[in-house]
Amino acid sequence: MRKTYATLALIACLATSSACTSAPAPAKPDADPNTISPTCGSEINVHGKGYDLEGRNCLWEAYQNDKKASLAITIHTIEGDPIKYLINVHHKDDIDLTIDSHDHFGAQGVRHTKCGSIMKFPGPQGRYGFTFQGCKDGPTELTIR
């Protein structure tokens, strides 16, 4: 009996192509509702592994061209505690930075700040980090390695 229904469904599919078309998959929401679009992705850096050069280049290029972009970077402390940074570039002089720290040996909790500029600084093995300057809430300068 099941084979009969399957055969009938296949025949109906072949007879009317519209019966076989599937609806497009729904769009996946951003992992964080505060993320602006376009997104440059998400980096999870555990003791140097997981560094995302492409994502960082994407954010830097958007910043340099005064375009919107976002990048999420999670860096783990030596003890393995995650510190999550959500960077939203609205304009070249309007950067939102959210820091969600779970560092058991440092400041914990979620902090938000607006910064006026980003500087790029070289690191080992062709990598680079960001220094956010002119930040309003908390330290006036923050660095992500």
VMD Tcl script that draws the C-alpha trace (Angstrom):
set ca {
  {0.00 0.00 0.00}
  {2.84 2.43 0.86}
  {4.51 1.79 -2.49}
  {1.24 2.74 -4.21}
  {1.11 6.12 -2.43}
  {4.76 6.79 -3.17}
  {4.22 5.93 -6.84}
  {1.16 8.18 -7.03}
  {3.11 11.05 -5.41}
  {5.92 10.58 -7.94}
  {3.46 10.62 -10.84}
  {1.81 13.77 -9.48}
  {5.24 15.33 -9.17}
  {6.13 14.56 -12.74}
  {2.76 15.72 -14.04}
  {2.86 19.10 -12.34}
  {6.27 20.52 -11.67}
  {4.84 23.01 -9.18}
  {3.80 20.18 -6.87}
  {7.45 19.16 -6.50}
  {9.08 22.48 -5.87}
  {10.09 23.00 -2.31}
  {9.74 26.27 -0.49}
  {12.97 28.14 0.16}
  {14.52 27.47 3.53}
  {13.81 30.20 6.06}
  {16.66 32.60 6.66}
  {18.74 31.82 9.71}
  {18.69 34.60 12.27}
  {22.00 36.07 13.40}
  {23.41 34.38 16.48}
  {23.36 37.74 18.26}
  {20.44 40.11 17.64}
  {22.81 43.07 18.16}
  {24.92 42.10 15.13}
  {24.59 44.45 12.18}
  {24.71 43.29 8.60}
  {26.80 42.48 6.68}
  {28.62 40.21 9.04}
  {32.27 39.29 8.68}
  {31.73 36.11 10.64}
  {32.75 34.78 13.99}
  {36.24 33.95 15.23}
  {36.77 31.58 18.15}
  {40.41 31.83 19.13}
  {41.62 29.26 21.64}
  {45.28 29.88 22.50}
  {46.13 31.02 18.97}
  {44.06 28.40 17.13}
  {40.99 29.60 15.30}
  {42.36 33.02 14.30}
  {40.22 34.23 11.38}
  {42.31 36.36 9.02}
  {39.49 36.55 6.47}
  {37.01 37.84 9.05}
  {39.47 40.42 10.38}
  {40.31 41.56 6.83}
  {36.61 41.90 6.09}
  {36.06 44.14 9.13}
  {39.19 46.20 8.46}
  {38.25 46.73 4.81}
  {34.72 47.82 5.75}
  {36.12 50.23 8.35}
  {38.64 51.67 5.86}
  {35.87 52.17 3.28}
  {33.42 53.69 5.80}
  {30.96 50.81 5.38}
  {28.89 48.85 7.88}
  {30.15 45.49 9.09}
  {30.32 43.33 12.18}
  {32.68 40.70 13.54}
  {32.40 38.53 16.64}
  {35.70 37.48 18.21}
  {35.96 35.12 21.17}
  {39.37 34.83 22.78}
  {40.07 32.36 25.56}
  {42.33 33.24 28.46}
  {45.22 30.97 29.40}
  {42.84 29.31 31.91}
  {40.29 28.76 29.11}
  {37.78 31.46 30.10}
  {36.05 33.04 27.07}
  {35.98 36.77 26.46}
  {33.60 37.62 23.62}
  {33.86 40.81 21.61}
  {31.13 41.95 19.25}
  {32.39 44.71 16.95}
  {29.83 46.71 14.97}
  {31.19 49.32 12.59}
  {28.47 51.78 11.61}
  {30.77 54.44 10.16}
  {34.48 55.15 10.32}
  {34.01 57.18 13.50}
  {31.09 55.20 14.99}
  {32.05 51.77 16.34}
  {30.03 49.84 18.91}
  {31.99 47.36 20.98}
  {30.33 44.85 23.30}
  {32.53 42.83 25.64}
  {31.09 39.76 27.35}
  {33.76 38.53 29.76}
  {33.70 35.23 31.63}
  {37.27 35.70 32.87}
  {37.43 34.29 36.41}
  {40.61 36.30 37.08}
  {39.43 39.61 35.62}
  {36.38 41.79 35.15}
  {33.27 39.72 34.40}
  {30.00 40.68 32.78}
  {28.80 42.53 29.70}
  {30.03 46.05 28.88}
  {29.11 48.28 25.96}
  {31.11 51.20 24.65}
  {31.25 53.44 21.59}
  {34.65 54.11 20.06}
  {35.85 56.70 17.57}
  {38.48 54.77 15.61}
  {40.24 51.47 15.04}
  {43.97 51.00 14.64}
  {45.47 47.82 13.22}
  {48.71 46.53 14.75}
  {50.93 43.67 13.58}
  {51.28 40.45 15.51}
  {53.28 37.25 15.10}
  {53.05 35.04 12.01}
  {51.40 37.64 9.78}
  {48.49 38.11 12.17}
  {47.21 41.41 13.47}
  {45.04 42.82 16.21}
  {42.88 45.88 16.70}
  {43.13 48.79 19.10}
  {39.92 50.75 19.57}
  {40.52 54.39 20.45}
  {38.37 57.23 21.72}
  {36.06 54.86 23.59}
  {33.49 56.57 25.80}
  {32.53 54.13 28.57}
  {35.38 52.58 30.55}
  {38.94 52.73 29.23}
  {39.41 55.14 26.32}
  {41.52 52.51 24.51}
  {40.85 48.76 24.17}
  {42.97 46.14 22.41}
  {42.00 42.81 20.89}
  {45.01 40.69 19.94}
}
mol new
graphics top color blue
foreach p $ca { graphics top sphere $p radius 0.5 }
foreach p [lrange $ca 0 end-1] q [lrange $ca 1 end] { graphics top cylinder $p $q radius 0.2 }
display resetview
